[in-house]
Amino acid sequence: MTLTRADRKLLRGLRRPVAPAAFSLVTEWERRISGYTGVPHAVAVNSGRQGMRLILEYLGIGRGDEVVIPAYTLASLVPLIRETGAVPVPADIDPDTLNVTPDHVMSRVTPRTRAVMLLHAFGSPAPAKETAEKLAPRGIPLIEDCAHAFGARRNGLSVGGFGYARFFSFEPNKPLSGLGGGMVVSHDPGLTSHIRNHMERLPLDPRTVWRKADAVRREQFLAATGLAWLPLMLLSWPATGRWIRRIYRGAQPVPSSMARFHPVQAALGLRRLDEFEASLERRRRVAARLSAALPRGVRPQAVLPGGEPSWYFFVVRLPQPAEPVRRHMLWRYGIDAAVGEEVADDCARLLGWWDCPHTASAYACCMALPLWEGMSDHAVERVTRALERSMSCT
Ligand SMILES: Cc1ncc(COP(=O)(O)O)c(C=O)c1O
């Protein structure tokens, strides 16, 4: 995300007291997201994680219950599920699509399963319809984690329409950003009014939005001045990388359950929503060019038939461990790619389950290559050539 002059003008609104009429912007933001996704009820929350937590709370999930989650997902979802008293149970992924499969999910379902969570990993649609159909006879609700997937479609329909509920994230690096915040979308008006009642009791806290704006400005500055290389070098080296990652994750704003979604965030999101389809189309074209230029043996994340990803990340699987290749690309060619937990966590291993081999191999061998909207053919060639050479040198 980059902050434009118009964004900075909107951000000045954070300094002023909020007039009650300003909340009509939040209502408009909810209406537009509901219209875009084709699901009737939407409610703005302060983060995707807060949305997930409130869905679990509404479903009455608690001690003694199990929630099936993808083994390859964000680790910080696990403590939030545990906070409810429930046990997260990881399901392995398909080695090509990097998404869970209905069979892997069903193999984890027990009489204690109270919900299943499915992620559209990196914006590529997961088999939500097939999974929801298998769960329906058992009355188990499917929650779709659409944090990566705003704009993704399957068979012409926006992702998130098959499960009981879904949540989006609008963090600065997500396909659609409102400087943080999230949205819960559902066919159940009871769920969204429960969440709305909860949100309306919380105070506004403009400091969390300021902090995110500052982080975006800092990143813009580091990239523009070329100073980003130092933290990136430290990140790519095993001894210092662990330490930098810990600082980075610690500094990521914790999903505040104490603050309400701010109307300024709605204004920022609405501006971007107007340009969203054009921006998605540009990312789609770049992704097609990257896919066509990949070196032999490197496989892009497979897309299910009928799937149209949001291209949050462009993830490829290497025929070898990705970490040394990434380090060589950065040190030799100055190209930054993400690997390991910067892509997604091996939650099965973190939870002590050792029977998710596809997740373990994705964690070791997957890499997210740089992809940005205005990426030129020259940049595509530079990235793919650096990848090819780095693979042969490591
Ligand atoms: C897979 C996944 N789920 C959920 C979230 C939560 O989103 P938020 O940061 O808005 O809480 C993220 C955030 O990156 C994510 O990667």
The ligand as a Gaussian input file, in Angstrom:
#p B3LYP/6-31G(d) Opt

LIG

0 1
 C       -4.285000     -16.456000       6.834000
 C       -4.656000     -15.243000       7.594000
 N       -5.788000     -15.236000       8.314000
 C       -6.166000     -14.171000       9.032000
 C       -5.404000     -13.020000       9.063000
 C       -5.823000     -11.928000       9.965000
 O       -6.005000     -10.687000       9.452000
 P       -5.793000      -9.390000      10.371000
 O       -4.341000      -9.027000      10.303000
 O       -6.688000      -8.353000       9.769000
 O       -6.196000      -9.731000      11.768000
 C       -4.220000     -12.967000       8.295000
 C       -3.386000     -11.772000       8.267000
 O       -2.396000     -11.670000       7.585000
 C       -3.818000     -14.117000       7.565000
 O       -2.676000     -14.151000       6.854000

